[in-house]
């Protein structure tokens, strides 16, 4: 994992930790919903689902920076 990917992973982990404990997300590649804890595990393990969550979070932060949201 590159230094940039590690930084993104750390940022995403902290963003997930800050979420309400009742938050759940649905991803097209998953059956059902992922809980906050499941999201954390996926991101920390670097699974394909975790990488997808990281990419979504990174796109969100870039859009926020650019004033799109």
N, C-alpha and C positions, 0 to 999 in steps of 0.2 A: 504494500500500500504506500502510495506517495505521501509526502508531507502534507500536500494540499488536501488529499483525501482524508488523512487523519484529522486535520483541522476541521473539515466539513463534518466528519463523523462526530467529533467532540461537540461541535455546535449543535448538531441535530439531537444528540443524546441529551444535552442540557435543555433544548427546547421541548423535547418530549417529557422530560422530568418536570418541567414547569406546567405541563398540561394538567387539567382537572383529572382526577382519578376515574371519572365516568366516561372519558372520551374514548370513542371507538371510531375506526376508519374502515372503509371498504375499499379494497383494491380489486381491479379487474382480474388479476391473476390469482386471487385468493377466494376460497369458498367462505362466505360469511364475513364477519367483522374481526378486526384485530383490536385487542385491548391495548391500553397504554403499556402494560408490562410486556405484552407480546411484541409491540413495536420496538421497545427498548432492546429486547433480546435479538430481534432480527437485525437491527442496526449494529449492535455490538458484535454480533457474530459475522457480519459482513455478507449475509446471505443475499441471493438475488432480490428477495422482497425488501431486505434492509437497504440495499443499494437503490431500489426504486423509491423508497421513503426518503432517502438522502437526496435523490435527484429532485423530487417534488419539493422538498424543503428548500433546496438551493434555488430552484426556479422562483419560489415564493419570495425569498430574500432578495433576489436580483430584481424582481418586479417592484418590490417595496423600495429598493434603493433608487430605481429609475422613476419612481413616482407614478407607476402604473396602477397601484392600489393604495 
